[in-house]
Amino acid sequence: MFADRARIIIKSGRGGDGHVSFRREKYVPNGGPDGGDGGKGGDVIFKVDRGVNTLADYRHKHKFAATPGEEGGKKNCHGKNGEDIILKVPKGTVVYDAESGKVICDLSDDDSEVVVLEGGRGGLGNQHFATSKMQAPKYAKPGGDAIELEVILELKVIADVGLVGFPNVGKSTFLSRVTNANPKIANYHFTTLQPNLGVVDLDTNNSFVIADIPGLIEGASSGVGLGYEFLRHIERTKVIVHIIDGASVEGREPVEDINAINKEMLEYDPNLLKKPQLIVANKMDVCPEMEEDILSDIKNNIDMENVDVLGMSAVSGKGVNEVLWHINDLLKQCPDEVITYESEYDPMERITPEEAFTIEKDDEGNFIVEGPKIEKMLSYTNLESEKGFLFFQKFLKEQKIDAGLKEKGIEEGDTVIMYGLTFEYYE
């Protein structure tokens, strides 16, 4: 089965904790701290694999996690980093945040590889927290937390040409005749449920990918309509080809069918109607003497401009070659680019004010304050200058770190440690 949508939960690896230990050697009775750093947690990576054509691997398994980093060890030993998890997907897969529906990434290139969730960073060992006032720190930094996220994977078929039309008009028959695809063909009065792809090889220098887009269900022209589950496949195609029952074998009205399909596309995305289109009246072998009149009538009554109408018989093959070369000519007029979706959401920027910093108290009563904003601020602030120190104090108030320390019971004269820097607290 062609699986084009999946909902899964992904989780990065937690960072390993920093280690607390001290040198214990025969002739060094009071050795300093030598706790090693924890290993980084594994990342969650999505990667395009040319050998994968569907999202079937994600239909039955719904949770995927990278491994955590290991804790640091004695003698400055660094913990082992966690292993990344690489999720292989077909070209054309779009990853959405399940909660907001926003695009995280679009894997449309053959070599696309995106780190969606980064593993937690390894915690620093106690060797990093030694100061002149505290030469034997019994504190090490814990590893960064893992991040869990529910995402939706959606495969938007990347084909040059999309065949659209109501059920039983001959799309599958046409596709099986001109490509290597093997769609199920029968006189069904319901739609193909999954898109079928095939490659058309006209000659050495002219070939293209064609997709039989799932058709409209019966009653669509009365308002039932084509669902988003089907329309998404048309978005990336360059040319849209309407296949209609020109001979009205099933009692359908070709012009009404064309207008109904265009109406559905217009409501989904008006840009779809800006794509080059071609109308192909199939089953012309049933009434060959009326072909010219039928094609002329369709041309004069559709609500479309500058669109050609061709006739063919997918069963006998009459007119098929002309249709293919006409499609090839339309493709040559199209820009040589793939429609991609810009990223709208970065899971790594989900830090809320409550998560902006942490305050912990070690065994010696010191207040350990950490957070990505704090670390970044310290990297570019010169605390030796008066101006820099005033900026630092202002930052503590604006980020409500002062208030957080008070909630933790800090008193004047207590020690505050921020990434190896030690301060005495005063009101």
C-alpha positions in Angstrom: 0.0 0.0 0.0 1.1 3.5 -0.7 1.4 5.2 2.7 1.6 9.0 2.4 0.9 10.2 5.9 2.1 9.2 9.3 1.9 10.5 12.9 4.9 9.7 15.1 6.6 10.7 18.3 10.3 11.5 18.2 12.6 12.0 21.2 16.2 13.2 21.3 18.7 11.6 23.8 19.3 13.2 27.2 22.7 14.5 27.9 24.9 12.6 30.3 25.5 14.1 33.8 28.8 15.6 34.7 30.7 13.5 37.3 31.9 14.5 40.8 35.2 13.0 41.8 38.6 14.0 43.2 42.1 12.8 42.5 43.2 10.1 44.8 46.8 9.2 44.2 49.4 7.9 46.5 51.4 11.1 46.9 48.6 13.5 46.3 46.4 13.3 49.4 44.4 16.4 48.6 44.0 16.1 44.9 41.7 18.5 43.1 38.4 17.7 41.3 38.7 15.5 38.3 35.1 14.7 37.4 34.6 14.3 33.6 31.9 15.8 31.4 28.8 13.8 30.4 28.3 12.8 26.8 26.0 14.6 24.4 22.6 13.0 23.8 21.8 11.6 20.3 20.0 13.8 17.7 16.9 12.9 15.8 17.7 13.2 12.0 15.4 12.9 9.0 17.2 11.9 5.8 16.0 11.3 2.3 16.6 7.7 1.1 16.2 7.1 -2.7 15.4 3.5 -2.0 12.3 4.4 0.1 9.1 5.3 -1.8 6.5 5.4 1.0 6.0 6.2 4.7 5.0 2.5 5.3 7.8 2.1 7.9 5.9 4.5 10.2 2.5 3.0 10.0 2.9 0.4 12.7 5.8 1.8 14.8 5.0 5.3 16.2 7.8 6.1 18.7 11.5 6.7 17.8 14.2 7.8 20.2 17.9 8.6 20.1 20.1 7.2 22.9 21.2 9.3 25.9 24.7 10.3 26.6 26.7 8.6 29.3 27.7 10.1 32.6 31.3 11.4 32.9 33.8 9.4 34.8 36.8 9.8 37.1 40.1 11.1 35.9 38.5 13.6 33.6 37.0 10.8 31.5 34.4 12.1 29.1 31.1 10.2 28.9 30.3 8.5 25.6 28.0 10.5 23.3 24.5 9.1 22.6 23.9 7.6 19.2 21.8 9.6 16.7 18.7 8.1 15.3 18.3 8.6 11.5 14.8 8.3 10.2 14.8 7.5 6.4 12.0 9.0 4.4 11.2 9.3 0.7 12.0 12.4 -1.3 9.1 14.9 -1.0 8.3 14.3 2.7 7.3 17.3 4.7 7.6 17.2 8.5 5.0 19.2 10.5 4.6 19.9 14.2 1.5 18.0 15.2 0.3 20.5 17.7 0.6 23.7 15.6 0.5 22.2 12.1 3.5 24.4 11.1 6.2 23.1 8.8 9.4 22.0 10.5 11.2 20.9 7.3 10.7 19.9 3.7 12.8 17.1 2.5 12.6 17.7 -1.3 16.2 17.2 -2.4 17.9 13.9 -3.1 20.5 14.7 -0.4 18.2 16.3 2.2 19.2 15.7 5.8 17.8 17.7 8.7 18.5 17.6 12.4 15.0 18.1 13.8 15.8 17.5 17.5 19.2 18.0 19.1 20.3 15.8 21.9 20.8 17.3 25.3 24.3 18.6 25.9 26.5 16.8 28.3 26.8 18.2 31.8 30.1 19.6 33.0 32.1 17.7 35.6 33.1 19.2 38.9 36.6 20.0 37.6 35.0 23.1 35.8 33.7 24.6 39.1 36.8 24.9 41.1 37.6 28.4 42.2 40.1 30.1 44.6 37.4 30.1 47.2 36.0 26.7 46.5 38.8 24.3 45.5 36.8 21.1 46.1 33.4 21.6 44.5 31.0 18.7 45.1 28.8 19.9 42.3 28.6 18.8 38.7 26.2 20.0 36.0 23.4 17.6 35.1 23.0 16.7 31.4 20.5 18.6 29.2 17.0 17.2 29.0 15.8 15.2 26.1 13.1 16.8 23.9 10.0 14.9 22.8 7.9 16.0 20.0 4.9 14.6 18.1 5.2 15.2 14.3 3.2 14.5 11.2 5.0 13.1 8.2 3.3 13.9 4.9 4.6 12.7 1.5 3.7 15.1 -1.2 4.3 13.3 -4.5 7.0 14.9 -6.6 5.9 14.3 -10.2 6.3 16.4 -13.3 2.7 15.7 -14.4 -0.4 15.1 -12.4 -3.4 13.3 -14.0 -6.7 14.5 -12.5 -10.2 13.4 -13.3 -13.4 11.7 -12.0 -13.4 7.9 -11.4 -13.5 5.5 -14.4 -12.4 8.1 -17.0 -9.3 6.1 -18.0 -6.5 7.7 -16.0 -5.2 4.3 -14.7 -5.4 2.8 -18.2 -3.5 5.7 -19.7 -0.8 5.5 -17.0 -0.3 1.7 -17.5 0.0 2.2 -21.3 2.6 5.0 -21.2 4.7 4.1 -18.1 6.1 1.1 -16.2 3.4 1.6 -13.5 0.9 -1.2 -12.8 -2.2 0.4 -11.3 -5.3 -1.7 -10.7 -7.7 -1.2 -13.6 -11.4 -2.1 -13.6 -14.8 -0.6 -14.2 -15.0 0.8 -10.6 -17.4 3.6 -9.7 -15.2 4.8 -7.0 -11.8 6.5 -6.9 -8.3 5.1 -6.8 -7.3 5.6 -3.2 -3.6 6.1 -3.6 -1.5 7.9 -6.3 0.4 5.8 -8.8 3.7 7.0 -10.3 5.4 6.0 -13.5 8.2 7.3 -15.8 7.4 8.2 -19.4 10.4 7.7 -21.8 9.8 9.4 -25.1 13.4 9.2 -26.3 16.9 9.6 -24.9 16.5 13.2 -24.0 12.8 13.4 -23.2 11.3 11.8 -20.2 9.2 12.8 -17.2 7.4 11.4 -14.1 3.7 11.2 -14.3 1.3 10.5 -11.4 -2.3 9.3 -11.4 -3.7 11.6 -8.7 -6.6 10.0 -6.8 -9.9 11.1 -8.4 -12.9 12.9 -7.3 -15.5 10.8 -5.5 -19.0 10.6 -7.0 -21.1 13.6 -6.2 -18.2 16.1 -5.9 -19.8 18.4 -8.4 -22.7 18.7 -5.9 -20.4 19.7 -3.1 -18.8 16.5 -1.7 -15.5 17.5 -3.2 -12.0 16.3 -3.3 -10.3 16.0 0.1 -7.1 17.5 1.2 -5.7 14.0 1.4 -5.8 13.9 -2.4 -5.1 17.5 -3.4 -1.8 17.6 -1.6 -0.3 15.5 -4.4 -1.0 18.1 -7.0 0.9 20.9 -5.3 4.3 19.8 -6.5 3.4 18.9 -10.1 4.4 21.2 -12.9 1.6 20.4 -15.4 -2.0 19.2 -14.7 -3.6 17.0 -17.2 -7.4 16.6 -17.0 -8.6 13.1 -18.3 -12.3 13.2 -19.2 -14.7 10.7 -20.7 -15.1 12.5 -24.0 -17.6 9.9 -25.3 -19.7 10.1 -22.1 -19.7 6.3 -21.9 -20.6 6.6 -18.2 -23.1 9.3 -18.8 -20.8 12.0 -17.5 -20.7 15.6 -18.9 -17.1 16.4 -19.7 -17.4 20.2 -19.3 -19.1 19.8 -15.9 -16.3 17.5 -14.8 -13.6 19.9 -15.8 -15.2 22.8 -14.0 -15.9 20.7 -10.9 -12.3 19.7 -10.6 -11.0 23.3 -11.2 -13.5 24.5 -8.5 -12.0 22.0 -6.0 -8.5 23.1 -6.8 -9.4 26.7 -6.5 -10.9 26.2 -3.1 -7.8 24.3 -1.9 -5.2 26.6 -3.4 -5.8 29.2 -6.1 -2.1 28.8 -7.2 -2.9 25.4 -8.6 -4.9 27.0 -11.4 -1.9 29.0 -12.4 -0.1 25.8 -13.5 -0.1 24.8 -17.2 -3.1 22.5 -17.9 -4.1 20.2 -20.7 -7.5 18.6 -21.3 -7.5 15.1 -22.8 -10.8 13.6 -24.0 -10.4 9.8 -23.6 -12.5 7.0 -25.1 -12.6 8.7 -28.5 -12.5 5.2 -30.2 -16.2 4.8 -29.2 -17.3 7.6 -31.5 -14.4 8.5 -33.9 -16.7 10.3 -36.4 -17.8 12.8 -33.7 -14.3 13.5 -32.2 -13.8 16.9 -33.8 -17.2 18.1 -32.8 -16.7 16.9 -29.2 -13.3 18.5 -28.8 -14.6 21.8 -30.3 -17.6 21.8 -28.0 -15.4 21.2 -24.9 -13.0 24.0 -26.0 -15.8 26.5 -26.4 -17.6 25.8 -23.1 -15.0 25.4 -20.5 -14.2 28.3 -18.1 -10.5 28.2 -19.1 -8.3 30.2 -21.4 -5.3 29.2 -23.5 -5.8 25.5 -22.7 -5.6 22.9 -25.5 -8.0 20.0 -25.8 -6.8 16.7 -27.4 -8.5 13.4 -28.0 -7.2 9.9 -27.5 -8.1 6.3 -26.7 -6.0 4.9 -23.9 -7.3 1.4 -24.8 -6.3 1.4 -28.5 -3.5 3.8 -28.2 -4.8 6.2 -30.8 -3.7 9.8 -30.1 -1.6 8.8 -27.0 1.7 9.6 -28.5 0.5 13.1 -29.5 -0.7 13.7 -26.0 2.7 12.7 -24.5 4.7 15.0 -26.8 2.3 17.9 -26.0 2.9 17.3 -22.3 6.6 17.2 -22.9 6.4 20.6 -24.7 4.5 22.1 -21.8 7.1 20.8 -19.3 9.9 22.5 -21.3 8.2 25.8 -20.7 8.1 25.3 -16.9 10.8 26.6 -14.6 13.2 23.8 -13.6 12.6 23.9 -9.9 10.8 21.9 -7.2 8.1 23.5 -5.1 9.3 23.5 -1.5 7.8 24.6 1.8 9.7 27.1 4.0 10.3 26.1 7.6 7.8 27.8 10.0 8.7 26.2 13.2 12.0 25.2 15.0 11.4 22.7 17.8 14.8 23.8 19.4 13.4 27.3 20.1 10.6 26.2 22.3 12.2 27.5 25.5 9.5 29.2 27.6 10.2 31.8 30.3 9.8 29.1 33.0 12.4 27.0 31.3 14.8 29.9 30.6 17.0 29.2 33.7 17.4 26.7 36.6 18.4 27.3 40.1 19.8 24.5 42.2 21.5 24.4 45.6 24.6 22.2 46.1 25.7 20.3 49.2 27.7 23.4 50.4 24.8 25.8 50.1 25.9 27.4 46.9 23.2 28.5 44.4 23.9 27.1 40.9 22.2 29.2 38.3 22.2 28.0 34.6 20.3 28.6 31.4 21.1 29.1 27.7 20.4 32.8 27.9 22.7 33.2 30.9 25.5 31.3 29.2 25.2 33.4 26.1 25.1 36.6 28.0 28.3 35.7 30.0 30.1 34.9 26.7 29.9 38.5 25.5 29.8 40.5 28.7 32.9 41.9 30.3 32.2 41.7 34.0 35.5 43.4 34.9 34.2 46.7 33.6 31.7 48.8 35.5 29.4 49.1 32.5 29.5 45.4 31.9 28.7 44.6 35.6 25.8 47.0 35.6 24.5 45.3 32.4 24.8 42.0 34.2 22.8 43.2 37.2 20.1 44.6 34.9 20.0 41.2 33.1 19.4 39.4 36.3 16.4 41.5 37.1 14.9 41.5 33.6 15.1 37.7 33.4 13.6 37.5 37.0 16.7 35.5 38.2 16.9 37.7 41.3 13.3 36.8 42.1 14.0 33.1 41.5 16.9 33.2 43.9 14.8 34.9 46.6 12.2 32.1 46.1 14.9 29.6 46.8 15.8 31.4 50.1 19.0 33.1 49.2 20.4 35.5 51.8 23.1 38.3 51.7 26.6 36.8 51.5 25.5 33.6 49.9 27.5 32.3 47.0 26.0 32.2 43.4 27.8 30.2 40.7 27.1 30.7 37.0 29.1 28.6 34.6 32.3 28.6 36.7 32.0 32.2 37.8 31.4 32.9 41.5 29.5 35.8 43.0 28.5 36.9 46.5 24.8 37.9 46.7 23.8 41.3 48.0 20.5 43.1 47.8 
